[in-house]
Every structure is written in C-alpha cells, then in structure tokens.
Amino acid sequence: MSRSLWKPVYIDSKIANQEKNLTYTLYNRNLTILPEYLGLSVKIYNGIRFYEIIITEKMFGYKFGEFSSTRRYPKHKKKK
C-alpha cells in the first residue's frame, strides 16, 4: 500500500546533513530520495547484506528500497 497523498514525504534529516565523502548506512528502505542527497554514497540493508549505491539525478523521487533487492534468484539443480 502506498503512502497517502495528504501526508508529507518521508525523509531522514540525518542524511541531508552528511558530508559527500562519507557513506551512510540505512535500515529504513521507505525513505524518499531527494535532490539534496545527490552524490551521497549510501549503504542500504536488505535483510541479509548492505548494497552500496551512489545517488544520481535519475533516482530522485524513488524510494531507497527500490535499489536493493530482497529476493533471491532460484538456482536449479543440474540433471546428472
């Protein structure tokens, strides 16, 4: 279910105050990517490991969770 339109955008003020050369770890995947985050290096936790991404202009308006997959791809056994 998506967030209601009358509510403001869900953001984290700690990320906006970060320096550009540091990496910031996120556990909350439903934060919206804002233009202030351009060039930041962020590690996003997907439940198993961290995915490191660098925020670009094409990512604005998306959620952080869209860039770290939580699904495992099936590995089928080979026939003998």
C-alpha positions as CSV (number, residue, x, y, z in Angstrom):
1,M,0.0,0.0,0.0
2,S,1.4,3.4,-0.9
3,R,1.7,6.4,1.3
4,S,-1.3,8.8,1.4
5,L,-1.0,11.9,-0.7
6,W,-2.0,14.3,2.0
7,K,1.0,13.2,4.2
8,P,4.3,14.8,3.6
9,V,7.3,13.0,2.0
10,Y,9.0,10.6,4.4
11,I,12.7,11.7,4.7
12,D,15.6,11.4,7.2
13,S,17.2,14.6,8.2
14,K,20.5,12.9,9.2
15,I,21.2,12.0,5.5
16,A,20.9,15.6,4.3
17,N,23.5,16.8,6.8
18,Q,26.1,14.2,5.8
19,E,29.4,15.1,4.1
20,K,29.8,14.0,0.5
21,N,32.8,11.7,1.1
22,L,31.2,9.6,3.8
23,T,29.0,6.5,3.4
24,Y,25.7,6.4,5.4
25,T,24.0,3.2,6.4
26,L,20.3,2.9,6.1
27,Y,18.0,0.3,7.5
28,N,14.8,2.1,6.5
29,R,14.1,1.3,2.9
30,N,11.0,3.5,2.5
31,L,12.7,6.9,2.6
32,T,12.2,9.1,-0.5
33,I,15.3,10.2,-2.4
34,L,15.5,14.0,-2.6
35,P,17.8,16.3,-4.7
36,E,19.7,17.2,-1.6
37,Y,21.1,13.7,-1.5
38,L,22.9,14.0,-4.9
39,G,26.3,12.4,-4.9
40,L,26.0,10.7,-1.5
41,S,27.2,7.2,-1.0
42,V,24.6,5.1,0.8
43,K,24.6,1.5,2.1
44,I,21.0,0.1,2.1
45,Y,20.2,-3.0,4.2
46,N,18.0,-5.6,2.5
47,G,17.7,-8.0,5.4
48,I,20.8,-10.0,4.6
49,R,23.6,-7.6,3.5
50,F,24.2,-4.0,2.6
51,Y,24.0,-2.7,-1.0
52,E,26.2,0.4,-1.6
53,I,24.8,2.9,-4.1
54,I,25.8,6.4,-5.2
55,I,22.8,8.7,-5.6
56,T,22.4,10.2,-9.1
57,E,19.8,12.5,-10.7
58,K,17.8,9.6,-12.2
59,M,17.0,8.4,-8.7
60,F,15.1,11.4,-7.4
61,G,11.5,10.6,-6.3
62,Y,12.1,6.9,-5.9
63,K,12.5,5.0,-2.6
64,F,15.8,3.7,-1.3
65,G,14.3,0.2,-1.2
66,E,13.9,0.0,-5.0
67,F,17.7,-0.1,-5.4
68,S,18.4,-3.1,-3.1
69,S,16.6,-6.3,-4.0
70,T,15.3,-8.6,-1.2
71,R,14.6,-11.5,-3.4
72,R,16.9,-14.5,-4.1
73,Y,17.1,-15.8,-7.6
74,P,16.4,-19.5,-7.8
75,K,19.3,-21.9,-8.5
76,H,18.0,-25.0,-10.1
77,K,19.9,-28.3,-9.7
78,K,21.5,-29.7,-12.9
79,K,20.5,-33.1,-14.1
80,K,23.1,-35.8,-13.7
